[in-house]
């Protein structure tokens, strides 16, 4: 990578998200976080009232801005945060030094989420929060900490289902069918080569934010076409 390519990487990507979608996701996130805070405060904890977990703000970006992302689905949201919380607790308990414990918590939580197919970026934040605030969590106990994490992710999931489907019917969670996808209306060999404009047009029809760039989609298509050609 030369200097020009490096500098160009700092430029923002092409924005093809409709303005209405930006407003809709922002309002849904605002409502979701407000409801989450009220719900967590209203739930009686084991000995102490529960609190709002900071990593849920990062989860809100996924749940309301890119709800179709694989990382925003119920399994990674619930499993990723719960397992990462356990990892953070173990690292804070057994690894001396906050810096090393926090670094290990992030690295190990990513590894555990990979193994369980529950990769969820806010999960690593959950692990780090527990390490950084471990004196408070340790004082309140493991049951309180587990209850706090569970309540935060469960309410986040419920409000994401409610608000996303109110704002856009059938939008969350993504229903992943096991059946084969619908056949192409145009045979691949007779279809003209795809351009960036074609991909951007197709993404706009999805009425949402796609967390993959048009360039990446074109590269995936190019490699898949080359593989199909070699297979034939």
C-alpha positions as CSV (number, residue, x, y, z in Angstrom):
1,X,0.0,0.0,0.0
2,X,1.5,3.3,-1.1
3,X,0.9,6.7,0.6
4,X,-1.9,7.7,-1.7
5,X,-3.8,4.5,-1.1
6,X,-3.2,4.9,2.7
7,X,-4.6,8.4,2.7
8,X,-7.6,7.5,0.5
9,X,-8.5,4.8,3.1
10,X,-9.3,7.7,5.5
11,X,-12.1,9.0,3.3
12,X,-15.7,8.1,4.2
13,X,-17.4,5.5,2.1
14,X,-20.2,6.1,-0.3
15,X,-23.4,6.8,1.5
16,X,-26.3,5.0,-0.1
17,X,-28.5,4.9,3.1
18,X,-31.8,6.8,2.6
19,X,-32.2,9.7,5.0
20,X,-35.5,8.3,6.2
21,X,-33.6,5.2,7.4
22,X,-31.1,7.3,9.3
23,X,-33.9,9.0,11.1
24,X,-35.8,5.8,11.7
25,X,-32.8,3.9,13.2
26,X,-31.7,6.9,15.3
27,X,-35.2,7.3,16.8
28,X,-35.5,3.6,17.4
29,X,-32.1,3.5,19.2
30,X,-33.1,6.5,21.4
31,X,-36.4,4.8,22.3
32,X,-34.7,1.5,22.8
33,X,-32.0,2.8,25.2
34,X,-34.6,4.8,27.2
35,X,-36.8,1.7,27.6
36,X,-33.8,-0.4,28.5
37,X,-32.7,2.0,31.2
38,X,-36.2,2.2,32.7
39,X,-36.7,-1.6,32.5
40,X,-33.3,-2.4,34.1
41,X,-33.9,0.0,37.0
42,X,-37.4,-1.5,37.6
43,X,-36.1,-5.1,37.9
44,X,-35.3,-6.0,41.5
45,X,-31.7,-7.4,41.6
46,X,-30.3,-10.0,44.0
47,X,-29.5,-7.7,46.9
48,X,-28.8,-4.6,44.9
49,X,-30.7,-2.8,42.1
50,X,-29.5,-3.6,38.6
51,X,-27.8,-1.0,36.4
52,X,-27.5,-0.1,32.7
53,X,-24.5,-1.7,31.1
54,X,-22.4,0.7,29.0
55,X,-21.7,-1.9,26.2
56,X,-25.4,-1.9,25.4
57,X,-24.9,1.5,23.7
58,X,-22.6,-0.3,21.2
59,X,-25.2,-3.1,20.9
60,X,-27.8,-0.5,20.0
61,X,-25.8,0.5,16.9
62,X,-26.0,-3.1,15.6
63,X,-29.6,-3.7,16.7
64,X,-31.1,-0.5,15.3
65,X,-28.7,0.7,12.6
66,X,-27.8,-2.7,11.0
67,X,-30.4,-5.1,12.4
68,X,-29.9,-7.5,9.5
69,X,-26.2,-8.0,10.4
70,X,-25.3,-11.5,11.5
71,X,-23.7,-9.9,14.6
72,X,-26.9,-8.3,15.6
73,X,-29.0,-11.4,15.8
74,X,-30.4,-13.0,19.0
75,X,-27.8,-15.7,19.3
76,X,-24.7,-13.5,19.2
77,X,-26.4,-10.8,21.3
78,X,-27.3,-13.1,24.1
79,X,-24.5,-15.7,24.0
80,X,-21.7,-13.2,23.1
81,X,-22.4,-10.9,26.0
82,X,-23.0,-13.6,28.6
83,X,-19.9,-15.6,27.7
84,X,-17.8,-12.4,27.5
85,X,-19.1,-11.3,30.9
86,X,-17.9,-14.6,32.3
87,X,-14.6,-14.2,30.6
88,X,-14.2,-10.7,32.0
89,X,-15.0,-11.9,35.5
90,X,-12.4,-14.8,35.3
91,X,-9.7,-12.5,33.9
92,X,-10.2,-9.9,36.6
93,X,-10.1,-12.6,39.2
94,X,-7.1,-14.5,38.1
95,X,-4.9,-12.1,36.1
96,X,-2.9,-9.5,38.1
97,X,-2.9,-6.0,36.7
98,X,-5.8,-4.2,35.2
99,X,-4.1,-3.6,31.9
100,X,-3.2,-7.3,31.4
101,X,-6.6,-8.5,32.7
102,X,-8.5,-6.1,30.3
103,X,-6.4,-7.1,27.3
104,X,-6.8,-10.8,28.1
105,X,-10.5,-10.3,28.6
106,X,-10.9,-8.7,25.1
107,X,-8.8,-11.3,23.4
108,X,-10.2,-14.3,25.1
109,X,-13.8,-13.1,24.7
110,X,-13.3,-12.8,20.9
111,X,-11.9,-16.3,20.9
112,X,-14.8,-17.7,22.8
113,X,-17.3,-15.9,20.6
114,X,-15.6,-17.3,17.6
115,X,-15.8,-20.8,19.0
116,X,-19.5,-20.5,19.8
117,X,-20.4,-18.6,16.5
118,X,-21.6,-15.7,18.6
119,X,-19.2,-12.9,17.5
120,X,-20.7,-9.7,18.8
121,X,-18.4,-6.6,19.2
122,X,-20.2,-5.2,22.3
123,X,-19.4,-8.5,24.0
124,X,-15.7,-7.6,24.2
125,X,-16.8,-4.3,25.7
126,X,-18.9,-6.1,28.3
127,X,-15.8,-8.2,29.2
128,X,-13.7,-5.0,29.5
129,X,-16.3,-3.1,31.6
130,X,-16.4,-6.0,34.1
131,X,-12.6,-5.9,34.4
132,X,-12.3,-2.1,34.7
133,X,-15.1,-2.0,37.3
134,X,-14.3,-5.3,39.0
135,X,-14.1,-3.9,42.5
136,X,-17.7,-2.8,42.3
137,X,-18.8,-6.0,40.6
138,X,-16.9,-8.3,43.0
139,X,-18.3,-6.5,46.0
140,X,-21.9,-6.9,44.7
141,X,-21.2,-10.5,43.8
142,X,-21.2,-12.9,40.9
143,X,-25.0,-13.5,40.9
144,X,-25.7,-9.7,40.8
145,X,-23.2,-9.3,37.9
146,X,-24.7,-12.2,35.9
147,X,-28.2,-10.9,36.5
148,X,-27.2,-7.5,35.4
149,X,-25.7,-8.7,32.1
150,X,-28.6,-11.1,31.5
151,X,-31.2,-8.4,32.1
152,X,-29.4,-5.9,29.9
153,X,-29.1,-8.2,26.9
154,X,-32.6,-9.7,27.3
155,X,-34.4,-6.4,27.5
156,X,-32.2,-5.1,24.6
157,X,-33.4,-8.1,22.5
158,X,-37.0,-7.6,23.4
159,X,-37.0,-3.9,22.6
160,X,-35.1,-4.5,19.4
161,X,-37.8,-6.9,18.2
162,X,-40.6,-4.6,19.2
163,X,-39.2,-1.3,17.8
164,X,-37.6,-2.7,14.6
165,X,-40.8,-4.4,13.6
166,X,-42.9,-1.3,14.4
167,X,-40.6,0.9,12.3
168,X,-40.2,-1.6,9.5
169,X,-42.4,-4.7,9.4
170,X,-40.6,-8.1,9.6
171,X,-37.2,-6.5,9.9
172,X,-35.8,-8.2,13.0
173,X,-34.6,-10.8,13.7
174,X,-33.5,-12.1,10.4
175,X,-35.2,-15.3,9.5
176,X,-32.5,-17.5,8.0
177,X,-34.2,-20.1,5.8
178,X,-32.5,-23.5,5.3
179,X,-34.0,-23.9,1.9
180,X,-32.1,-23.0,-1.3
181,X,-32.4,-19.4,-2.4
182,X,-34.8,-18.4,-5.2
183,X,-33.3,-19.0,-8.7
184,X,-32.0,-16.0,-10.6
185,X,-34.5,-14.4,-13.0
186,X,-31.6,-13.9,-15.5
187,X,-29.3,-16.8,-16.3
188,X,-25.8,-15.9,-15.0
189,X,-24.1,-16.6,-18.4
190,X,-26.4,-14.3,-20.3
191,X,-26.4,-11.5,-17.7
192,X,-24.2,-8.5,-18.4
193,X,-21.3,-7.8,-16.0
194,X,-22.2,-6.2,-12.7
195,X,-21.1,-2.6,-12.1
196,X,-20.9,-0.6,-8.9
197,X,-24.0,1.3,-9.8
198,X,-25.9,-2.0,-10.2
199,X,-24.9,-3.1,-6.7
200,X,-25.7,0.2,-5.1
201,X,-29.1,0.2,-6.8
202,X,-29.8,-3.3,-5.4
203,X,-28.7,-2.3,-1.9
204,X,-31.1,0.6,-1.9
205,X,-34.0,-1.7,-2.7
206,X,-33.3,-3.5,0.7
207,X,-34.5,-0.4,2.6
208,X,-31.8,-0.6,5.2
209,X,-28.1,-0.3,6.0
210,X,-25.8,-2.9,4.5
211,X,-22.6,-3.3,6.5
212,X,-20.6,-4.5,3.4
213,X,-19.4,-2.0,0.9
214,X,-20.3,-2.1,-2.8
215,X,-16.7,-2.8,-3.6
216,X,-16.7,-5.8,-1.3
217,X,-19.9,-7.1,-2.9
218,X,-18.4,-6.8,-6.4
219,X,-15.2,-8.6,-5.3
220,X,-17.3,-11.4,-3.8
221,X,-19.3,-11.7,-7.0
222,X,-16.1,-11.6,-9.1
223,X,-14.4,-14.4,-7.1
224,X,-17.6,-16.5,-7.1
225,X,-18.0,-16.1,-10.8
226,X,-14.3,-17.2,-11.4
227,X,-14.8,-20.2,-9.1
228,X,-17.9,-21.2,-11.0
229,X,-16.1,-20.9,-14.3
230,X,-13.2,-23.1,-13.1
231,X,-15.7,-25.6,-11.7
232,X,-17.4,-25.9,-15.1
